[in-house]
């Protein structure tokens, strides 16, 4: 309870206040010199007769002290203004950083941030600026930016909220710093549903599928109801492992939880089963979808195409069109790749037209698929036209066109395109070097190849892989430097691959080094005991040496290992219809016309120097039945000649490596008919024109 003060008490307070005021004036009056000799006095010294009354209200000058409260030292006006200016500048810079990120100028935003903190390490950065910097790191994929921003957050003691912490975790994941992201994830004070999904998705994108499953198990212990999207993410991990059992387990779990009808789970299941080789299960899931979306259609079509069911994939594409589902650029990309496999130029043209009509004329992915298709089938002018029209080209677009020129023996153009790519600032990849080195190998550009592979290490810091060594072995073999090629195989920093030995074997066959060829063939058979083509080469090698016993032993090995000599076949598309021919095929409706026309062709090419080569053995027939006239590729080409106009080029695909006799015959057929003939065999593309082949007779 408060006690009211009497009039005397009030009077005493007034006197005391006046006394303090007079002391303050004396102490701080610049015109007074008395303050230098004065001492701080107690209340009894000032008012000795009032000690008792003052003690009644518990106030003493000793407790209060007559020394005034210290005032903060005022900075000089110039220094104060400078500090205020720096604060304003920092606020302005933070705002400018946020604006730069808003307009996706990520690199400039990060550079401005580094400039700001290097000038004043104590700059106060707000939460919104940190969020913008995190977005800049994600957008630019800058590892340096991630390290600088996160270090600044830690050193300044800033504590992000849950949302910003998840964004920081995502920043590490998106920039490929998956190990740092996992450490950050384990140290997070609070982990929510979003945090789990970011970390699991990052592990899957990095190929750490097993670790993703371990984290998923931990997540289910913390959050039993993980949601359908998390299951869809985990199905990607199953597809990455290519283990059908894990996909089946997840399928059973989502069915048990009642999530089986979710569209994105169904699409993920189709992808899992397709990549694991269970195409029937994938089709079952697709057929059971209550609503077939474009993603579902794309996944099932890609699944059939992945496992070689190209015709079925094309049928599904037509069914998709009939269903009224609007196709996207991924659909067209898949179809164009299927057409490349089927050598279906007409279907590819239709897909190209559909792409233009659907508004994807400038889509990078689809146009890259078109460049790849036209390049593979010898229509390099069309490929170049599509490439030049693309507003944005990625490294895959460049790789496709470089490989196209190389595959058709136009190595000089391929190298020029590679050099242009470097000038335009596109960073090459392992695939780029494989394409350009392969082009050098096909065209015999040895000097160019050695310079390029040197620049691969020195300028681009990319270590050559086995496939690059195989290209160099092929170059040495083409020049007849077989001993150097063998030495390069033995000196590789890793275990020699089948491609290296195959390149050496080709060189031995071309240059007639039978003994070294036999050795290379035997090594190949040991490395790939189930690959039929290795045995065929070995059979031909022994046959050329006249070693009948070794031929019989190889045939016995094939029977013992149950490796069938599959019938060789060739197919050609005429008027949108594919026609397949086997050795000695007489089942075609125009068989008589084909035989008659081919007889005429044989007479014509004999006049220009054709001599049958009977030294080779084919995989489709016994030696006694080797009738060179009826090889499948010759029948397919003859059918194409009688079924098309004189200005039409022919594209033939065959299941085996073209033999030397057919190679010579087709060169001469192209010369006497004036046609362009493209043959794709198991080794490469052969572009026949004016009596020559793009491979330079080296395949």
Secondary structure by P-SEA (a helix, b strand, c coil): cbbbbcaaaaaaaaaaaaaaaaaaaaaccccccccccccccccccccccaaaaaaaacccccccccccccccccccaaaaaaaaaaaaaaaaaaaaaaaaaaacaaaaaaaaaaaaaaacccccccaaaaaaaaaaaaaaccaaaaaaaaaaaaaacccccaaaaaaaaaaaaaacaaaaaaaaaaacccccaaaaaaaaaaaaaacaaaaaaaaaaaaaaacccccaaaaaaaaaaaaaaccaaaaaaaaaaaaaacccccaaaaaaaaaaaaaacaaaaaaaaaaacccccaaaaaaaaaaaaaacaaaaaaaaaaaaaaacccccaaaaaaaaaaaaaaccaaaaaaaaaaaaaacccccaaaaaaaaaaaaaacaaaaaaaaaaacccccaaaaaaaaaaaaaacaaaaaaaaaaaaaaacccccaaaaaaaaaaaaaacaaaaaaaaaaaacccccccccaaaaaaaaaaaaaacaaaaaaaaaaaccccccaaaaaaaaaaaaaacaaaaaaaaaaaaaaaccccaaaaaaaaaaaaaacaaaaaaaaaaaaaaacccccccbbbbbcccbbbbbccccccccaaaaaaaaaaaaaaaaaaabbbbbccccccccccccccccccaaaaaaaaaaacccccbbbbbbbcccccaaaaaaaaaaaaaacbbbbbbcccbbbbbccccccccccc
